[in-house]
């Protein structure tokens, strides 16, 4: 489902209903060009400076990643972590009224919080040394009472299948998928015929700079490596209702939250 931003209340009830049905919603040009340009400029500076905290492709070890940090391309950065605290421009985006209006429409009444532990990063997909993200739900490592979180994926440049743009399986956020359909790392098993019908329903998302993809934390999604010549960059933050609380003792709880919208 697609919508167009540009005003403080960009989502209609029907668009919110489409998100509930499909598990995702694309809002075109939600972020203004000058804000996107500023985020992109800061991101490139931090990549050049290798400003910590970082996550390397080789550390995660997904298919296509360098085999170790000592291998060719082993220093390729996958994520700039802790984006909210990196620079005021990212905080400006997270509190940007058209974005928070979308979050209100998707998450409902009551306080809305941004977990610091999950996403809160700049996703980078560099040419030559990026990797494939297999089919998964973000909740595989997150621990919340209900697990009804919403991620806002802001493209800082063009995203498409050729440079590792996201693929989604609509409606899977509402399917109760049995544990045996996933491997030990909780990626969807592609050796099972039972999963073939799911994967056949996949859609590829194409984004331009300033577009935002909202998607549910239970939605199955994947992405290939970047086969293009230029880095792919996206600012990614996740949000939750105040009453969808992290489980005690979990990393989700330990990271803390930022209040985005009051009750």
N, C-alpha and C positions, 0 to 999 in steps of 0.2 A: 504494500500500500504506500502511496506517495502523497505528500502534502507540500505546501509551499509556505515558507516562513515569512518574516518581515514585519510582523506586528506582535504586540505583547501577548496575545492569546491565539496562537497559530493553529490550534487543534480544535476540530469540531467533535461532537459526540460520536458521529459516524466514524471518524478517523480513530478515536480512542477505541471504539468497538472493533475496528479492523485490527488494531494492535492486539486486543484481547483474543480475537479469532486466530490471527496468523502468527503472533508472537514477535512481530517486528513492524516497523514503520519508518519510512524514509521521509525526512523533511528537507526539501531543497532550499539551499541558501539561507539556512537559519543563522549562521554566523556571518557577520559583515566582512567584506574583503579586507578592511584595514586591520581587523582583529586577527583574521586568518594570517595575513602577511606578518604581523608581529609574532604570532606563535611560531610560524615557520622559521622566521629569522632567529628567534631564540633557540629553537630546536637545533638548527644547523650549527649555531655557535656551540651549544652544549655537546653535540656530537663531535665537533672538531676538537674541543677541549677534553673530551671523554670525561665529562663531569659526573661524578658518582652521585647517587647509586645507579649502577648499570646492571643489565642482564645481557650476557653474551649468548649468541646462537650455540656456540660449542658447549656451554654449560647446560643448556636445556637438552641438546642432543636429538632434536626432532629430525625426521628424514630430510636429507639434503644439507644438514648443518655440517660444518667442519668437524672432524673426528675428535679434535682436542683443541685447547687454547694454544698449543704449540704448533698446530698444523697451519698450512696456508689458509688465510682467512679466519684463523682462530680468534682474532680480536674483533670480529664483526659484532656490532651491537644489535641486539634484538629489541631492547626496551630501555628507555630512560625512565627510571622509577621515581616515585615521589613527586609527580608533576605538580601537584597542588602547592607544594612548598618550594618549588624550583624558582619560580619567577612570578611577579604580580600578574603578568598577562594571562597565566593559566587560571589564577583565582578569579580574574575578571570574567573569564569565559564561564567558569562553573557557576558564578552568581549572575550571569547575564539574564535579564528578565525574560526574553523570549524562550530561552532554554528552560528556566525554572517554570514558566507557564506550561510548557510541554510536560515537564515532570509532574506538575500538579494534575494535569489531565490524565496522565497514565497511572499515577500512584494514588490519586484520590486525596481526601482531606487528611489533616493531621500533619505533624512535622515530617519533613523529608530530610534524610541524612545521606552523606557521602562517606562510605567506608574508606579509610586510608589504606587498608590492607589489600584491597582487590582492585585491579586495574590501576587507576590513579597514575597513569603513565603516558608516555609518548611511545606508541608502537612504531618501530622502524623495520622496514623490510628492504635490505640492501641488495643491489645486484650481485650476482655470482655466488654469494655466500649465505643467502637466506634459506629457509626451510619450509617444509609442508606442515601445516597444522591439521591433523586428522579430525574426523568427525567427533565432536564432544559437546558436552554441556558445561558451562562455566561453573555450575554448582558442584562439580565433581570434587573440588577441594574446598569449597566454601561451606560454612556451617551456620545455618540460620533456622529459626523456628519454622518458617514456612518456605523460605527460599523463593520469594517473589520479587527479586531485584530486577532493576532495569539498567542496562548499559547504554550510554550515549557515545557513539563512535563518530567523532568529527574528522572528516577528511581534510587534510592540509594540502592535498593535491589530488590529481585524478586517480581513481581506483577502478580497476577492471580485472577481468580474468587473466590477462597477460602479465600483470604485475603483482599478482597475489591478492586480488580483491576477494572479499568474503563471499562464501556460498552458504545458503541457509536452507533448512527443510521446514516449510511453513507448518504450523500447527503442532509441532513436536513438543512444544512447551506444555501441552495439555495431555500428552500421552504418557501413560504409566509404563515405561519401558523396563522390562525385567533386567536384572543385573547380568544374567548370562549373555545378554546381547552385547556386552562390553568386555574388553580385555582387562588385564590387571591394572593398566594405567587409565582405565575408564574411557578409552576411545572405542567408538562403535566398531564392532568386528565386521570386516568386509568379506570374511570367509563363510558367512552364514546367509543362506538364501532368504531367511526371514527378514534380513536387513536390506535386501535388494530393492524391495518396493519402496522403502523409506528413501533411500538414496536417489531413486529414480524421480522423486518429487522435488529434488533440489532446484533452487533458483540462484542465479548469480546476481550480485548487487554491483551496479556501477554508480560511482559517486564522483562528483566534481568538488573542487575545493570550496568549503563552506557548507556542503551538505552534511546532514547528520542522520545516521542510522541508529534508531532505538531498537534494542532487542532484549527479550526476556532471558533471564539467567538459566532457564531450563531448555531453551531453544537449541536444537542441534545445529552446529555450524562448523565450517572448515575453511581452509584457504591453502592454496598452493604457494610455492616459492615465487619470488620475483624474477621473471624472465626478461624484464625490460632493462633499459639502460640507466634508469634514474631511481634513486631511493623513493620508497613509498612511506609516507609519514601520516600518522593519525593521532589525535589527542583523545584518549579513552578514559572515561570515568563511569563509575557505577553508583547507583542510588537505591535507597530502600526506604520503606515506611518505618516510622519509629517503633511500631509494634511488631515488626518482623525482626525480632531480636537475635543477635548472635548467640550461639550456644556457649555456656560457661567453659572457660579454659581453652577455647579454640583460638586459632590465629585470627579468625574474624573478629573476635572480641578484643584480643590484645592490640590490634591495630588502632582502635578508636575510630571516631567518626567526626565529621564536620557537619554542623547544622546548615542546611541549604535553605529550607523554608520552615518558618515557625508553624505552630498549630493554627 
